[in-house]
Amino acid sequence: MAIDTLTMTNFRNISQEQMQFSPNLNVIVGDNGSGKTSILEALYLLGFGRSFRSSRIRQVVQHQQPQLVLFAQANQHRIGLCKQISGETQLRIDGETVRTQAELSKILPVQLIHPEGYSVVNGSPRYRRAYLDWGVFHEEQQFQALMHRYKRLLKQRNALLKQRASYQQLSIWDRELVTQAESIRQMRQAYFAQLVPEIQQIAEDFLPEYRFEFNLYHGWNHDSSLAEILEQNYEREKQMGFTLAGAHKADIRIKTEQGNAAETISRGQLKLLVCALLLAQGQHTYRVLNKPTIYLIDDFAAELDPTKRALLAQYLQRNSAQVFITAIEPQILEGFDLTDSCLFHVKQGNITQQ
């Protein structure tokens, strides 16, 4: 799935712009603060329903405007998103209103390589769960419904814990919670087992000086059943007011021979490891579903020497991926196949195609 055109209205410092993209490589150049990252942000917003730069929609909507509107043509689909400063969101696909962001996300499998995205390695477990669940979401039709059901059950259980309910009251919810958690565990495990060899191969190409180990923690000690653990933890959880074990505590543990990867590799190596994780997902999704990934790379050249940039460029343009990169100048394009590529220049929110 490639994005053919994008129309932005009242998006940050961009009042009204329409862009026509290449299905392969799109390069966006401009000075710092010119608005080039806003284009990536708009594409990300379509794919995820939120910004990667701000949690407040008022900061994304252009000053003194009531709303922003994004419209994209993606192959056979017409996709629209409107966000008002009041918080209301409207989503449309092919002229029809849709209820959930997941329906847009299925059409636009977007991955972001950005300093904020390094958290998948050096951040809290929730970032690695989000990484894992992105892949399962695109491959398993039932996964979204399972997660929705699990989160509702977890919310109810935590409310009962705060009320200091008896374990007998909790056990009614626990049976269903355990069933949902086990289904989620199985889907995650099956996906992760297939993905790891692809991550290791790309990580070896990018960082041959390290041997990485990737292990999936399901959110509870698998030597015991989750039902037993929930019962054993009841008194402690009642004091704390929340559930300590379950699918919501899953994590991917990444290690080198020296220990935790986040503590043993440099900033540049961290970027390459994040790239390996995201490229492996895109490669796997294409191999299994024949579904290309859309890659958004902010400040492509940062922290990478020319050799690593060329290697990353080669990987990015595999598997029919559509690539969007930002840079201060176009000289970083060495290593890319520029056949059927587009170059855009951004200056003070105005975009020209060159």
Helices and strands as residue ranges (DSSP letters): E 3-11, E 14-20, E 25-29, H 36-48, G 57-59, E 67-74, E 77-84, E 89-93, E 96-98, H 101-107, E 110-113, G 115-118, H 119-122, H 125-139, H 143-162, H 167-206, E 213-217, H 226-232, H 234-240, G 247-249, E 251-256, E 259-260, H 261-264, H 267-289, E 294-297, H 306-316, E 322-327, G 330-333, E 341-347, E 350-353
